[in-house]
Amino acid sequence: MSWLALEAAQAAMLQAGARGYLEGAETFRRLREAQFVAIVTPSVKHITMELARGG
């Protein structure tokens, strides 16, 4: 799920162009949030392994 957030945020940044990287821009905030989600979310591979183990 986190990769979907990253892809959406990156697509928004491409649409916004250079102004999307300005500190106050909404697209910049969304990119930071998507990156945070990707950092704190366990990987899909790890979750799949845990589910396969029954834990």
N, CA, C and O atoms as a Tinker XYZ file with bonds, in Angstrom:
   220  protein
     1  N      0.816000   -1.185000    0.000000    73     2
     2  CA     0.000000    0.000000    0.000000    64     1     3
     3  C      0.866000    1.257000    0.000000    63     2     4     5
     4  O      0.513000    2.260000   -0.620000    81     3
     5  N      1.988000    1.198000    0.691000    73     3     6
     6  CA     2.838000    2.392000    0.758000    64     5     7
     7  C      3.401000    2.758000   -0.612000    63     6     8     9
     8  O      3.635000    3.933000   -0.896000    81     7
     9  N      3.617000    1.757000   -1.459000    73     7    10
    10  CA     4.151000    2.071000   -2.791000    64     9    11
    11  C      3.125000    2.813000   -3.638000    63    10    12    13
    12  O      3.492000    3.599000   -4.511000    81    11
    13  N      1.836000    2.568000   -3.385000    73    11    14
    14  CA     0.796000    3.318000   -4.099000    64    13    15
    15  C      0.819000    4.795000   -3.703000    63    14    16    17
    16  O      0.666000    5.677000   -4.547000    81    15
    17  N      1.012000    5.047000   -2.420000    73    15    18
    18  CA     1.096000    6.433000   -1.946000    64    17    19
    19  C      2.299000    7.131000   -2.559000    63    18    20    21
    20  O      2.212000    8.292000   -2.961000    81    19
    21  N      3.425000    6.424000   -2.630000    73    19    22
    22  CA     4.623000    7.008000   -3.235000    64    21    23
    23  C      4.413000    7.304000   -4.714000    63    22    24    25
    24  O      4.781000    8.376000   -5.194000    81    23
    25  N      3.827000    6.361000   -5.430000    73    23    26
    26  CA     3.585000    6.571000   -6.861000    64    25    27
    27  C      2.643000    7.750000   -7.100000    63    26    28    29
    28  O      2.868000    8.555000   -8.003000    81    27
    29  N      1.599000    7.848000   -6.296000    73    27    30
    30  CA     0.648000    8.950000   -6.447000    64    29    31
    31  C      1.311000   10.287000   -6.140000    63    30    32    33
    32  O      1.099000   11.268000   -6.852000    81    31
    33  N      2.111000   10.323000   -5.085000    73    31    34
    34  CA     2.793000   11.567000   -4.715000    64    33    35
    35  C      3.803000   11.972000   -5.783000    63    34    36    37
    36  O      3.933000   13.153000   -6.105000    81    35
    37  N      4.515000   10.994000   -6.329000    73    35    38
    38  CA     5.491000   11.305000   -7.370000    64    37    39
    39  C      4.800000   11.788000   -8.643000    63    38    40    41
    40  O      5.306000   12.679000   -9.325000    81    39
    41  N      3.649000   11.205000   -8.966000    73    39    42
    42  CA     2.893000   11.658000  -10.134000    64    41    43
    43  C      2.411000   13.095000   -9.933000    63    42    44    45
    44  O      2.432000   13.903000  -10.861000    81    43
    45  N      1.979000   13.400000   -8.716000    73    43    46
    46  CA     1.537000   14.769000   -8.413000    64    45    47
    47  C      2.696000   15.749000   -8.528000    63    46    48    49
    48  O      2.518000   16.875000   -8.995000    81    47
    49  N      3.879000   15.324000   -8.104000    73    47    50
    50  CA     5.052000   16.193000   -8.201000    64    49    51
    51  C      5.390000   16.463000   -9.665000    63    50    52    53
    52  O      5.741000   17.587000  -10.024000    81    51
    53  N      5.286000   15.445000  -10.503000    73    51    54
    54  CA     5.547000   15.641000  -11.929000    64    53    55
    55  C      4.539000   16.606000  -12.543000    63    54    56    57
    56  O      4.901000   17.441000  -13.372000    81    55
    57  N      3.280000   16.493000  -12.139000    73    55    58
    58  CA     2.238000   17.397000  -12.634000    64    57    59
    59  C      2.496000   18.832000  -12.191000    63    58    60    61
    60  O      2.308000   19.769000  -12.967000    81    59
    61  N      2.927000   19.004000  -10.947000    73    59    62
    62  CA     3.113000   20.347000  -10.389000    64    61    63
    63  C      4.359000   21.030000  -10.935000    63    62    64    65
    64  O      4.438000   22.258000  -10.968000    81    63
    65  N      5.318000   20.240000  -11.359000    73    63    66
    66  CA     6.558000   20.825000  -11.866000    64    65    67
    67  C      7.409000   21.384000  -10.740000    63    66    68    69
    68  O      7.322000   20.923000   -9.601000    81    67
    69  N      8.225000   22.368000  -11.051000    73    67    70
    70  CA     9.176000   22.923000  -10.085000    64    69    71
    71  C      8.479000   23.516000   -8.865000    63    70    72    73
    72  O      9.000000   23.419000   -7.754000    81    71
    73  N      7.318000   24.125000   -9.050000    73    71    74
    74  CA     6.647000   24.742000   -7.901000    64    73    75
    75  C      6.149000   23.693000   -6.901000    63    74    76    77
    76  O      5.851000   24.027000   -5.754000    81    75
    77  N      6.058000   22.443000   -7.323000    73    75    78
    78  CA     5.672000   21.376000   -6.408000    64    77    79
    79  C      6.707000   21.108000   -5.339000    63    78    80    81
    80  O      6.395000   20.521000   -4.303000    81    79
    81  N      7.934000   21.532000   -5.578000    73    79    82
    82  CA     9.014000   21.312000   -4.626000    64    81    83
    83  C      9.171000   22.449000   -3.627000    63    82    84    85
    84  O     10.005000   22.368000   -2.725000    81    83
    85  N      8.380000   23.509000   -3.777000    73    83    86
    86  CA     8.447000   24.605000   -2.815000    64    85    87
    87  C      7.973000   24.110000   -1.455000    63    86    88    89
    88  O      7.052000   23.298000   -1.370000    81    87
    89  N      8.597000   24.594000   -0.406000    73    87    90
    90  CA     8.328000   24.076000    0.932000    64    89    91
    91  C      6.858000   24.168000    1.336000    63    90    92    93
    92  O      6.366000   23.271000    2.021000    81    91
    93  N      6.157000   25.196000    0.947000    73    91    94
    94  CA     4.760000   25.341000    1.336000    64    93    95
    95  C      3.768000   24.653000    0.417000    63    94    96    97
    96  O      2.563000   24.698000    0.666000    81    95
    97  N      4.248000   24.023000   -0.632000    73    95    98
    98  CA     3.356000   23.406000   -1.622000    64    97    99
    99  C      2.691000   22.147000   -1.065000    63    98   100   101
   100  O      3.315000   21.360000   -0.355000    81    99
   101  N      1.413000   21.976000   -1.402000    73    99   102
   102  CA     0.671000   20.783000   -0.979000    64   101   103
   103  C      1.313000   19.503000   -1.513000    63   102   104   105
   104  O      1.371000   18.490000   -0.816000    81   103
   105  N      1.791000   19.559000   -2.749000    73   103   106
   106  CA     2.401000   18.359000   -3.331000    64   105   107
   107  C      3.671000   17.977000   -2.584000    63   106   108   109
   108  O      3.971000   16.791000   -2.443000    81   107
   109  N      4.420000   18.962000   -2.104000    73   107   110
   110  CA     5.631000   18.670000   -1.329000    64   109   111
   111  C      5.259000   17.993000   -0.011000    63   110   112   113
   112  O      5.930000   17.056000    0.423000    81   111
   113  N      4.187000   18.473000    0.623000    73   111   114
   114  CA     3.718000   17.864000    1.873000    64   113   115
   115  C      3.287000   16.420000    1.628000    63   114   116   117
   116  O      3.619000   15.527000    2.407000    81   115
   117  N      2.548000   16.196000    0.543000    73   115   118
   118  CA     2.102000   14.832000    0.234000    64   117   119
   119  C      3.279000   13.902000   -0.029000    63   118   120   121
   120  O      3.259000   12.739000    0.373000    81   119
   121  N      4.299000   14.414000   -0.703000    73   119   122
   122  CA     5.479000   13.595000   -0.961000    64   121   123
   123  C      6.162000   13.218000    0.351000    63   122   124   125
   124  O      6.541000   12.062000    0.543000    81   123
   125  N      6.321000   14.180000    1.247000    73   123   126
   126  CA     6.941000   13.891000    2.549000    64   125   127
   127  C      6.129000   12.858000    3.320000    63   126   128   129
   128  O      6.692000   11.940000    3.916000    81   127
   129  N      4.803000   13.007000    3.308000    73   127   130
   130  CA     3.945000   12.057000    4.017000    64   129   131
   131  C      4.042000   10.661000    3.407000    63   130   132   133
   132  O      4.095000    9.670000    4.136000    81   131
   133  N      4.064000   10.577000    2.091000    73   131   134
   134  CA     4.180000    9.279000    1.421000    64   133   135
   135  C      5.521000    8.629000    1.730000    63   134   136   137
   136  O      5.593000    7.415000    1.919000    81   135
   137  N      6.580000    9.424000    1.784000    73   135   138
   138  CA     7.893000    8.886000    2.131000    64   137   139
   139  C      7.906000    8.395000    3.569000    63   138   140   141
   140  O      8.507000    7.363000    3.866000    81   139
   141  N      7.251000    9.120000    4.462000    73   139   142
   142  CA     7.164000    8.693000    5.857000    64   141   143
   143  C      6.436000    7.361000    5.968000    63   142   144   145
   144  O      6.880000    6.461000    6.681000    81   143
   145  N      5.316000    7.238000    5.263000    73   143   146
   146  CA     4.547000    5.986000    5.286000    64   145   147
   147  C      5.410000    4.833000    4.787000    63   146   148   149
   148  O      5.379000    3.742000    5.358000    81   147
   149  N      6.176000    5.064000    3.734000    73   147   150
   150  CA     7.038000    4.011000    3.187000    64   149   151
   151  C      8.121000    3.603000    4.182000    63   150   152   153
   152  O      8.516000    2.438000    4.230000    81   151
   153  N      8.596000    4.551000    4.970000    73   151   154
   154  CA     9.655000    4.256000    5.938000    64   153   155
   155  C      9.117000    3.457000    7.119000    63   154   156   157
   156  O      9.766000    2.514000    7.572000    81   155
   157  N      7.947000    3.817000    7.621000    73   155   158
   158  CA     7.434000    3.175000    8.834000    64   157   159
   159  C      6.574000    1.948000    8.569000    63   158   160   161
   160  O      6.232000    1.227000    9.506000    81   159
   161  N      6.223000    1.698000    7.334000    73   159   162
   162  CA     5.391000    0.546000    6.997000    64   161   163
   163  C      6.281000   -0.655000    6.688000    63   162   164   165
   164  O      7.217000   -0.551000    5.895000    81   163
   165  N      5.988000   -1.793000    7.315000    73   163   166
   166  CA     6.775000   -2.988000    6.977000    64   165   167
   167  C      6.623000   -3.325000    5.497000    63   166   168   169
   168  O      5.610000   -3.010000    4.873000    81   167
   169  N      7.625000   -3.955000    4.963000    73   167   170
   170  CA     7.573000   -4.292000    3.543000    64   169   171
   171  C      6.519000   -5.357000    3.276000    63   170   172   173
   172  O      6.178000   -6.148000    4.156000    81   171
   173  N      6.015000   -5.363000    2.067000    73   171   174
   174  CA     5.007000   -6.348000    1.670000    64   173   175
   175  C      5.576000   -7.757000    1.797000    63   174   176   177
   176  O      4.872000   -8.685000    2.195000    81   175
   177  N      6.844000   -7.912000    1.460000    73   175   178
   178  CA     7.489000   -9.224000    1.567000    64   177   179
   179  C      7.486000   -9.709000    3.015000    63   178   180   181
   180  O      7.204000  -10.878000    3.277000    81   179
   181  N      7.797000   -8.822000    3.949000    73   179   182
   182  CA     7.827000   -9.190000    5.362000    64   181   183
   183  C      6.430000   -9.589000    5.845000    63   182   184   185
   184  O      6.282000  -10.583000    6.556000    81   183
   185  N      5.424000   -8.833000    5.469000    73   183   186
   186  CA     4.055000   -9.144000    5.875000    64   185   187
   187  C      3.625000  -10.493000    5.308000    63   186   188   189
   188  O      3.005000  -11.292000    6.009000    81   187
   189  N      3.950000  -10.749000    4.046000    73   187   190
   190  CA     3.602000  -12.022000    3.417000    64   189   191
   191  C      4.265000  -13.184000    4.138000    63   190   192   193
   192  O      3.639000  -14.220000    4.357000    81   191
   193  N      5.527000  -13.017000    4.505000    73   191   194
   194  CA     6.240000  -14.081000    5.231000    64   193   195
   195  C      5.605000  -14.324000    6.597000    63   194   196   197
   196  O      5.443000  -15.475000    7.004000    81   195
   197  N      5.245000  -13.266000    7.304000    73   195   198
   198  CA     4.616000  -13.415000    8.615000    64   197   199
   199  C      3.268000  -14.126000    8.501000    63   198   200   201
   200  O      2.949000  -14.987000    9.321000    81   199
   201  N      2.486000  -13.772000    7.498000    73   199   202
   202  CA     1.193000  -14.425000    7.312000    64   201   203
   203  C      1.367000  -15.895000    6.956000    63   202   204   205
   204  O      0.590000  -16.738000    7.404000    81   203
   205  N      2.372000  -16.206000    6.159000    73   203   206
   206  CA     2.632000  -17.595000    5.783000    64   205   207
   207  C      3.053000  -18.425000    6.994000    63   206   208   209
   208  O      2.743000  -19.613000    7.084000    81   207
   209  N      3.763000  -17.786000    7.922000    73   207   210
   210  CA     4.195000  -18.479000    9.141000    64   209   211
   211  C      3.062000  -18.637000   10.138000    63   210   212   213
   212  O      3.175000  -19.396000   11.100000    81   211
   213  N      1.975000  -17.926000    9.911000    73   211   214
   214  CA     0.845000  -18.008000   10.825000    64   213   215
   215  C      0.935000  -17.007000   11.958000    63   214   216   217
   216  O      0.231000  -17.131000   12.960000    81   215
   217  N      1.799000  -16.015000   11.805000    73   215   218
   218  CA     1.976000  -15.070000   12.906000    64   217   219
   219  C      1.583000  -13.726000   12.537000    63   218   220
   220  O      1.672000  -12.811000   13.355000    81   219
